């Protein structure tokens, strides 16, 4: 008999993560609650993109819904980064033939929850973070008895934000304390040292009108990077809405044989209740 999409372990892990986030939010409520900022985006994958799922299976993604939410002040805030993926309909994998090209029965949901603080007066560019990550299949895979898969972990990270006139972004170093992630070949591994870079450069003199972006994350010898262009054409109707085109790759640097590539077009909207708060935020 086919099991449901969720089991008790799945719920317990998510309840633990949610409780941790609520604890952090409550603990800093006196100074943190006052502003909300972030972004929301809808993207579609092209040209045979592929992604490795938390249970180790590689699949062809169809689209991604993403929302990054930050709540707090400039010096201390909680954050939640959500990504929801759907898979392209595939014979023998997706299950509802009546839905045709709109069969979204195979899905993935990734979640990052954490707390960020900039404790040093006069050094607002330096930030420290503590966060948890969960990577979860929602009925992904061909095995009807075990359609789920789950990877998670906890990490601490230090970021230094760059805030030049035309170049902005962040550099980071951190460490995963626990649990597992998944390599490009689908094998689970215990993460460790984390290195990252998230850089943006204005192509035009107008700030954030047309800019190039790139980011890199290296965990042990597993690298994930992407680069692309972002354009904000809607000056009057929606100046905080942008169109993005991204190319990305996920590679195990030790093996150098198995990798995944993505081609993503996306529309993204940025929001904030207090202008200038996200000057340093990714």
C-alpha positions as a printed NumPy array, in Angstrom:
array([[  0.   ,   0.   ,   0.   ],
       [  1.29 ,   3.468,  -0.861],
       [  2.242,   5.606,   2.06 ],
       [  1.196,   9.237,   2.319],
       [  3.475,  12.04 ,   1.317],
       [  4.426,  12.716,   4.957],
       [  5.393,  10.479,   7.832],
       [  5.779,  11.08 ,  11.558],
       [  9.51 ,  11.769,  11.333],
       [  8.836,  14.376,   8.678],
       [  6.358,  16.197,  10.914],
       [  8.589,  15.993,  13.965],
       [ 11.525,  17.565,  12.14 ],
       [  9.434,  20.394,  10.76 ],
       [  7.816,  21.048,  14.125],
       [ 11.286,  21.233,  15.686],
       [ 12.463,  23.739,  13.085],
       [  9.305,  25.826,  13.45 ],
       [  9.646,  25.828,  17.243],
       [ 13.255,  26.979,  16.958],
       [ 12.274,  29.875,  14.724],
       [  9.42 ,  30.912,  17.041],
       [ 11.819,  30.806,  20.009],
       [ 14.33 ,  33.062,  18.245],
       [ 11.602,  35.463,  17.135],
       [ 10.151,  35.674,  20.642],
       [ 13.558,  36.114,  22.283],
       [ 14.411,  39.15 ,  20.158],
       [ 10.902,  40.599,  19.921],
       [ 11.74 ,  43.709,  21.94 ],
       [ 14.252,  45.008,  19.399],
       [ 13.494,  43.028,  16.291],
       [  9.843,  43.464,  15.402],
       [  9.487,  46.669,  13.453],
       [ 10.166,  45.95 ,   9.811],
       [  9.582,  43.283,   7.185],
       [ 11.551,  42.93 ,   3.968],
       [ 12.438,  40.341,   1.393],
       [ 11.416,  39.112,  -2.052],
       [  9.084,  36.685,  -3.8  ],
       [  9.649,  35.103,  -7.19 ],
       [  8.211,  32.736,  -9.785],
       [ 10.643,  31.043, -12.178],
       [ 10.529,  28.481, -14.993],
       [ 13.326,  26.093, -15.968],
       [ 14.451,  25.71 , -19.593],
       [ 16.764,  23.664, -21.844],
       [ 16.79 ,  20.374, -19.945],
       [ 17.737,  21.7  , -16.508],
       [ 18.269,  19.09 , -13.819],
       [ 18.364,  19.084, -10.01 ],
       [ 19.405,  16.421,  -7.513],
       [ 16.602,  15.743,  -5.025],
       [ 17.138,  15.159,  -1.274],
       [ 16.62 ,  11.41 ,  -1.776],
       [ 19.434,  11.324,  -4.366],
       [ 17.323,  11.159,  -7.538],
       [ 18.062,  13.629, -10.33 ],
       [ 14.973,  15.194, -11.909],
       [ 13.957,  17.763, -14.531],
       [ 12.409,  20.775, -12.745],
       [  9.486,  22.65 , -14.229],
       [  9.141,  25.74 , -12.042],
       [ 10.109,  27.267,  -8.725],
       [  8.196,  29.422,  -6.279],
       [ 10.453,  31.277,  -3.857],
       [  9.96 ,  33.655,  -0.952],
       [ 12.643,  35.18 ,   1.261],
       [ 11.249,  36.831,   4.379],
       [ 13.144,  38.899,   6.979],
       [ 11.564,  40.294,  10.161],
       [ 13.339,  42.598,  12.587],
       [ 15.661,  45.561,  12.585],
       [ 18.878,  46.328,  10.763],
       [ 20.963,  44.964,  13.647],
       [ 19.038,  41.834,  14.569],
       [ 16.394,  39.925,  12.645],
       [ 14.948,  36.512,  11.894],
       [ 14.816,  35.142,   8.37 ],
       [ 13.038,  32.399,   6.456],
       [ 13.997,  31.374,   2.915],
       [ 11.459,  29.13 ,   1.169],
       [ 11.798,  27.348,  -2.189],
       [  9.09 ,  25.143,  -3.713],
       [ 10.002,  23.104,  -6.824],
       [  7.817,  21.124,  -9.207],
       [  8.991,  18.445, -11.647],
       [  8.252,  18.268, -15.361],
       [  5.762,  15.518, -16.229],
       [  7.712,  12.367, -17.051],
       [  6.344,   8.996, -18.274],
       [  6.518,   6.41 , -15.514],
       [  7.361,   9.003, -12.841],
       [  4.565,  11.548, -12.575],
       [  1.307,   9.83 , -11.791],
       [ -1.699,  11.746, -13.123],
       [ -1.877,  11.406, -16.905],
       [ -5.143,  13.381, -16.984],
       [ -3.274,  16.558, -16.037],
       [ -0.798,  16.251, -18.906],
       [  1.823,  19.009, -18.843],
       [  0.317,  20.395, -15.62 ],
       [  0.984,  17.317, -13.483],
       [  2.759,  18.607, -10.347],
       [  2.56 ,  15.409,  -8.302],
       [  6.361,  15.393,  -7.818],
       [  7.566,  18.294,  -5.719],
       [ 10.345,  19.488,  -3.424],
       [ 10.283,  22.03 ,  -0.6  ],
       [ 13.458,  23.575,   0.832],
       [ 13.442,  25.765,   3.916],
       [ 16.077,  27.819,   5.748],
       [ 15.219,  29.374,   9.133],
       [ 17.608,  31.452,  11.186],
       [ 18.661,  34.437,  13.226],
       [ 21.068,  37.198,  12.101],
       [ 22.787,  39.848,  14.23 ],
       [ 25.229,  42.734,  13.695],
       [ 26.496,  43.268,  17.234],
       [ 29.367,  45.724,  16.639],
       [ 28.521,  49.411,  16.491],
       [ 30.299,  51.101,  13.611],
       [ 30.756,  47.762,  11.809],
       [ 27.305,  47.233,  10.29 ],
       [ 28.835,  45.36 ,   7.364],
       [ 29.753,  42.431,   9.634],
       [ 26.975,  39.981,  10.452],
       [ 26.715,  36.66 ,  12.294],
       [ 24.095,  34.026,  11.562],
       [ 22.769,  30.8  ,  13.058],
       [ 20.396,  28.825,  10.847],
       [ 18.864,  25.461,  10.053],
       [ 18.168,  23.984,   6.632],
       [ 15.764,  21.26 ,   5.54 ],
       [ 15.475,  19.735,   2.064],
       [ 12.298,  17.688,   1.661],
       [ 10.734,  15.625,  -1.108],
       [  6.967,  15.823,  -1.417],
       [  6.073,  12.528,  -3.107],
       [  9.245,  12.585,  -5.237],
       [ 10.622,   9.345,  -6.641],
       [  9.454,   6.181,  -8.412],
       [  9.261,   4.037,  -5.267],
       [  5.61 ,   4.133,  -4.169],
       [  6.49 ,   2.82 ,  -0.714],
       [  9.133,   5.452,  -0.007],
       [  8.341,   8.515,  -2.099],
       [  9.817,  10.859,   0.482],
       [ 13.379,  11.921,   1.22 ],
       [ 14.797,  14.34 ,   3.751],
       [ 18.128,  16.053,   4.424],
       [ 18.754,  18.706,   7.053],
       [ 21.435,  20.447,   9.077],
       [ 22.414,  23.402,  11.249],
       [ 25.13 ,  25.96 ,  10.535],
       [ 26.776,  29.111,  11.887],
       [ 28.019,  31.738,   9.47 ],
       [ 29.821,  35.101,   9.413],
       [ 29.124,  37.498,   6.539],
       [ 30.82 ,  40.675,   5.398],
       [ 28.626,  42.883,   3.231],
       [ 29.99 ,  44.94 ,   0.347],
       [ 28.194,  48.215,  -0.339],
       [ 29.998,  50.053,  -3.123],
       [ 28.265,  52.407,  -5.531],
       [ 28.096,  49.808,  -8.311],
       [ 29.245,  46.613,  -6.569],
       [ 27.33 ,  45.13 ,  -3.67 ],
       [ 26.784,  41.757,  -2.058],
       [ 28.475,  39.624,   0.583],
       [ 31.317,  37.223,   1.374],
       [ 30.815,  34.495,   3.969],
       [ 32.479,  31.716,   5.917],
       [ 30.751,  29.212,   8.16 ],
       [ 30.456,  25.664,   9.427],
       [ 27.737,  22.989,   9.366],
       [ 27.465,  21.331,  12.774],
       [ 25.162,  18.481,  11.963],
       [ 23.231,  16.118,   9.749],
       [ 23.463,  15.52 ,   6.001],
       [ 23.316,  17.124,   2.578],
       [ 23.36 ,  15.421,  -0.834],
       [ 26.16 ,  15.378,  -3.439],
       [ 25.588,  15.921,  -7.184],
       [ 25.773,  12.136,  -7.722],
       [ 22.973,  11.613,  -5.192],
       [ 25.096,  10.291,  -2.32 ],
       [ 24.52 ,  11.769,   1.16 ],
       [ 27.482,  13.389,   2.897],
       [ 28.24 ,  15.092,   6.195],
       [ 28.847,  18.803,   5.547],
       [ 31.546,  20.877,   7.22 ],
       [ 33.222,  24.142,   6.269],
       [ 31.047,  26.541,   4.269],
       [ 32.394,  29.3  ,   1.996],
       [ 30.175,  31.666,   0.038],
       [ 30.06 ,  34.752,  -2.147],
       [ 27.043,  36.691,  -3.392],
       [ 28.019,  39.558,  -5.73 ],
       [ 26.112,  42.056,  -7.86 ],
       [ 27.387,  44.716, -10.28 ],
       [ 25.423,  47.572, -11.853],
       [ 25.861,  47.591, -15.624],
       [ 24.067,  50.936, -15.978],
       [ 24.678,  54.041, -13.903],
       [ 21.093,  53.84 , -12.618],
       [ 21.166,  51.757,  -9.403],
       [ 19.744,  48.241,  -9.837],
       [ 18.192,  49.053, -13.223],
       [ 20.263,  46.437, -15.084],
       [ 22.874,  44.443, -13.211],
       [ 24.836,  41.21 , -13.321],
       [ 24.782,  38.822, -10.378],
       [ 26.629,  35.723,  -9.305],
       [ 26.845,  33.587,  -6.195],
       [ 28.918,  30.644,  -5.096],
       [ 28.543,  28.202,  -2.217],
       [ 31.228,  25.662,  -1.414],
       [ 30.608,  22.968,   1.222],
       [ 33.551,  20.595,   1.566],
       [ 34.254,  19.851,  -2.116],
       [ 30.686,  20.341,  -3.338],
       [ 30.175,  23.629,  -5.16 ],
       [ 26.971,  25.308,  -6.263],
       [ 27.154,  28.492,  -8.315],
       [ 24.965,  30.567, -10.596],
       [ 25.233,  33.788, -12.569],
       [ 22.935,  35.919, -14.678],
       [ 21.342,  39.257, -15.481],
       [ 18.576,  41.168, -13.686],
       [ 16.53 ,  43.952, -15.274],
       [ 13.895,  46.266, -13.763],
       [ 11.908,  47.639, -16.709],
       [  8.744,  48.739, -14.882],
       [  9.811,  52.169, -13.579],
       [  6.328,  53.602, -13.127],
       [  4.037,  50.633, -12.489],
       [  6.306,  48.483, -10.331],
       [  9.895,  49.725,  -9.874],
       [ 10.718,  46.924,  -7.409],
       [  9.835,  44.14 ,  -9.862],
       [ 12.622,  42.612, -11.92 ],
       [ 13.121,  40.003, -14.613],
       [ 16.029,  37.584, -14.177],
       [ 17.837,  35.06 , -16.364],
       [ 20.1  ,  32.588, -14.519],
       [ 22.527,  29.847, -15.445],
       [ 23.792,  27.618, -12.638],
       [ 25.787,  24.471, -11.986],
       [ 26.299,  22.022,  -9.114],
       [ 29.615,  20.122,  -9.183],
       [ 31.593,  17.807,  -6.934],
       [ 35.106,  19.248,  -7.331],
       [ 36.773,  16.013,  -6.246],
       [ 35.013,  13.75 ,  -8.757],
       [ 34.576,  16.37 , -11.531],
       [ 32.33 ,  13.978, -13.428],
       [ 28.748,  14.333, -12.207],
       [ 27.032,  17.711, -12.238],
       [ 23.65 ,  19.366, -12.656],
       [ 22.889,  22.511, -14.635],
       [ 19.958,  24.935, -14.495],
       [ 18.586,  27.525, -16.899],
       [ 16.032,  29.675, -15.125],
       [ 13.912,  32.663, -16.161],
       [ 12.178,  34.397, -13.279],
       [ 10.107,  37.366, -12.247],
       [ 10.892,  38.667,  -8.761],
       [  9.322,  41.305,  -6.537],
       [ 11.167,  43.023,  -3.661],
       [  9.321,  44.446,  -0.671],
       [ 10.201,  46.313,   2.51 ],
       [  8.238,  48.246,   5.117],
       [ 11.175,  50.486,   6.021],
       [ 13.185,  51.902,   3.115],
       [ 16.921,  51.303,   3.182],
       [ 16.764,  48.319,   5.505],
       [ 17.844,  45.788,   2.913],
       [ 20.909,  47.719,   1.778],
       [ 23.157,  44.925,   3.074],
       [ 20.753,  42.002,   2.899],
       [ 20.975,  39.276,   0.256]])
